[in-house]
Amino acid sequence: MDKIERRQRMADVARQAGVSLSTVDRVLNERGSVSDSKRRKVLQAAQALGLKRLLPSPVHGLLRFDLLMVDSATDHFQRLTAAFVQHGQMHRSRLVLQRQVWQERDPQQLLALINKPKVPRQGMIVVAQDTPEVRAALKAQMDAGVPVVLLTSSLSGLTGATYVGIDNHKAGRAAGRLMSQWVRPGQGPVLLVTNSLLYHAHQQRVQGFLEVMGERAPNVAVLGPLECFDDDDLNAATLSEYASQAAPIAGLYTTGSGSTGVHRGLKRFKANPVWISHEATHQHAVMLAEGVLSLVLDQDPEGQAEAAIQQLLYANGDLAAPPQVHPQLRIVIDETVDSVRP
């Protein structure tokens, strides 16, 4: 490529990126200071036009990703945190993962973390409740050029963000399919306990479960969903109330955590329903072995952490292809829990 043709190609890049020719020159030859957003536009235009040269990274220095997690002591979030620490160490030469937590009962904390970053960032990984305020805040960040990954729970009606997690509607349907095989009409009702329906993941699990129970076990009553917010005491009180009734529950599906409280409530009245829950944890391994818990649906938090980081690296031009890791929905029983549990 001669000098005139090279300059024409650079002019084409400048035109497509909406920047000056000098900006294109500074980006491609890594001279001078250019904002991250303009660098990204230039490199995207160069890639789209098939510019035949080795392109620099879209961002100078370390990439900074915000990890906005709910302040939860549940096993799922403990596993996620450990996985992010591990993958953050693996990529420490390229990125800084800035973990920040928000209180579930104070959604304004999450909005502040989204709207007012402490330092400039090149991406966000977010666990969020599905509210109009959260969707609007994330849309504003994406409009400003910040890539967003929704972790574990998607958001309804938000386009442009990448969801990383299992198909929660399918997980609920799987739970319903299995429950409908085990519980027959006349054995008693099925109790449906969830965390908070502000999370799209729990909305989807509940919806999927109710759909299949209606299709395959229409004569089995389903009580709930009852929001217990992963709280052990609230779970224990709820299970005690329903286990003590004249018609004891024959089945139980818990879409979230709080299994210590659930077990306490069941044990108090010596109730032993078919119980389907989520996450392959040490606690659940013990309950599966004892026969208290029938099975769990695991959502592969380790795979979620890896895929989320890869997605932001790809969005920033540091990976040539989208993530090849896809979190797996796994049905786990007592015989297989050790092969899944970290």
N, C-alpha and C positions, 0 to 999 in steps of 0.2 A: 504494500500500500504506500503510494508516494505521499509527499507532504501535503499537496493540494487535496487529494482524496481524503487523507486523514483529517484535515481541517474541516472538510465538508461533513464527514461523519460526526465529528464533534459538534458541528452546528446543528445537525439533525437531533443529536441527543439533547442539546440545549433547548431546542424548540419543543421537543416532546416533554421534557422535564419542567418547562416553564421557568428556566433560569438563564443567566447570561453565559456567554461562551467562556468567559474568564472563570466562572464558578465551575463549569465542567472541567476546565483545565486543572484547577486546584484540586478537585476531587480525584480525577483519574491519575494525576501525578503526585497526589498527596503533598501539595504545597499550600501553606497558609491555613487559615481557619475557616471552616464551613460548618454550619449548624448540622446536627444529626438529621433533621427532617429534609434539608436540601441534599445532603449526601445520599440519603435513601432514595429520593426522587431521581437523582442523576444516575445512580447505579441501576435502579429499576428500568429507567429508559434505555440505558446501555445494554442491559440484558434483553429487553424487548426488541431492540433493533439489531441484536446479534453482533454487537461490537466484538471483533476478534482480538481480544487482548485479555491478559490476566487482570481482573478487577480487584480493587482493594476492598477491605471490609467496610461495611456501611458506617461503622462507628469507630472513632479513635478510642483507644484505651479499653478499659473493662466495660462490658455491658452491665447495666444495673436493672435487675428485675425486682419488683415489689411482690412479695408473697403475702396476701392479706387473708389470714385464717381466723375463723371463729375461735374464741378462747374456750376450748373444750378439752376435758380430760378423758374423753371416750377413746377406746382402743383404736378406732379408725383414724382419728386425728393424731394420735400418738404414732401410729405406723406411718402416716403421711409425713409428719415432722421428721422422723428418723430417716425416711427415704430421701427427703429434700436435703437434709444435712449431708447424706452420702453422695448424692449427685452434685450438690454444690461443691463438695471437695474435689470430685472428679473433674469438674470444669473450672476450678478456681483460677486457672491461668487466663480464662476468657470472660468470666462473669462474677458478679457479686449478687447473691440472693439475699434480699433484705426482708426478713420475716417480721411481720407486724400482726398483732392480734386485736380483735374487737370483741366487745361483750355482746352476747346474743340479745340481751334485753335492752341494749342501747344502740339501735341502728344508726344513730347520728355519728357514732364513732366510725363506723364503716364508711359513711358518706364523707367524713372529714379525711380519712385515709385515701379515698379515691380522688377527691377534689384537690387536696393540698399535699402533694408529695414533699417529703423533706428535702430530697435532692432530685435532679433530673433523672428520669428513668426511661428505659427502652422497652418496657413491657410490664404487664401485670398478670399475676395468677391469683384468682379471686374465688373464695367460697362466700356466696352471698345469698341472702333471702330474696325472694322474687317479689319485689315491690316496684311501683312506678318510679320512686325516687332513685332507687339503685340503678334501674335500667337507664334513666335519663343521665345520671352521673357517668356511667360507663360509656354511653353513646358519645358524650362530650369528649371523653378521653380518646376514644377511637377516632373521632372527627379531627382531633389534634395530632393524629398520627401514632398514638400509642397502641401497640398490639395487646389484645386482651384474651386471656384464657380463662374460661369458666371451669372450675374444678369441682368434681363430684356431683354438683347439682347445676343444671342448666337454668336459663332464665327464659320465660315465655316472651315472644314478640321482640327479642333483641337480635338484630342481624349484624353480622360483621365480627362478632366474637367467636372464638373456637371453643367448643365444649370438649372437655377431656374427662371421660368417665364411662361407666357402663350405661346400657340402655335400661333406665330405671322402670319404664313402663313394662318392658319385657321381664324384668326381675319380678315385678308384682304379678304378672301373668303366670310366671313359673311357679311362684308360691301358691297362687290360686289353683293351678293345675294339680299340684301335688296334694294340697289340702282337700280338694274335691274327690281325690281317690281314697283318702284315708277316713274322712268323716262322712257318715251316711245319715240320711234323714232319720229322725227319731233318737239319735245319739245325744243331741244337745246343740246349742248354738256355737258359732265361732266368734271369738272376740278379736277385734282389729285395733291394735294400739300403735300409734305413730308418734313421731317426735313433734315437729311443728309443721303445719300445713303452709307456712310462709315459704318453706323450701320446695322448689319445683320437684326435686327428687322424691320427696315424700308424697307430694300430690300424685306423681306418676305411679309410684308403687301402689298406693291406695287404689287409684283408678284401675290399674291392670288387675289387681287382685279381685276387686269387686266385679269387674267384667267377666272374668272366668268363673267365679263362683256363681254368678247369675246364669251363665251359659251351661255349666256342667253340674251344678248342685243348686238348682233354683229352690228346692224345698228345705235347704239348710239355712237357717237364719244367721245373718252376720250382724253383730252388734258393734257399732262404731262407724267411722274411726274416732278414737278417743285420743286427744293430744295430751301426752305426758311429758314432753320436752326432755327426754332422756334422763329424767330425774328418778333416782332409785326409790325415794320415799313415795313419790306420786305413783310410780308404777306399782309399788307394793300395796298401797291403799286401793288402787283401782282393781288389781287382781284379787285382793282379799274380798272386795265387795262382790265381784262377779262369781268368784269361786264358792262363796258362801250361799248362793241362791239355791232354791229348790231344784232348778234344772241346771246342774253344773255345766260349765263350758266343755265342749268336746274338742275344740280346736282353738289355737291362738297364733296369730301372726303379728309379730312386732317388727315394724319397718325400721326402727332405730336402735338405740342402745338402752342402757338401764337394766340389763339382765339380772344384776344382783337383786334389785328390787322386785323384779318379776318372779324370780325364784323364791324369794322370801314370802311373797303373797301366795304363791301356789303351795308352798310347803306348809303354811299355816293351816290350810284346810285339806291337806293331803290330796290336792288335785293333781291329775296327771294327764292333761290334754295333749293332743298332737301339737307340738310347738315348733314353728318355723321362725327363724330370726335371720339376722345379717352379721357377717364378719367372722372369719376363721381366726379367733383369738385363743389364747391359752385358757381363759375362763370358759369359753364355749367348748373347747376340746374336752375339758373335764366334765361339763354338763352333757356333752354327747356321749362320752364313755359311760356315764352313770345312767343314761337313758332318760334324763330329764328333758333334754332338747332333742328334737327329731332330726333336724338338719339346719344348715345355715347356707345363705347365699353370700359369697364373698365377692367384693368389688375391686380387688387387686389394687390397693392403694400404692404399692410399690411401682406398678406399671403406670399408674396415673401420674406420679411424680416425674418419672422418666419422660413420659410423653409430653407433659406440660413444658418442661424445660426445652426439649427438642423442638416443640412448636414455636417457642419464642426465639430460639436460635435461628430457626428457618425463617421466621418473619423478619428477622434482622439481617438476613443474607449470609449467616454464618454456616448454614447447612444448605446443600444444593437441592435437597428433596424434603418433602414433609415427613413427619415422624413415621417410622416403620413399626413402632411399638403401639399396640392397641390394648387398653385394659380389658381383662377378660372377666366375664360373669361366670363364676364357678359354683356349682352345687356341691356342697361338702357334707359328708356324713362322718360317723366316728371312725370308719375304716380308712378314710382318706385325709383327715384333717392334718395329720403330721406332714403330709407332702405339700400342703398349701401354706400352713402357718409359718411365718418368718422365724 
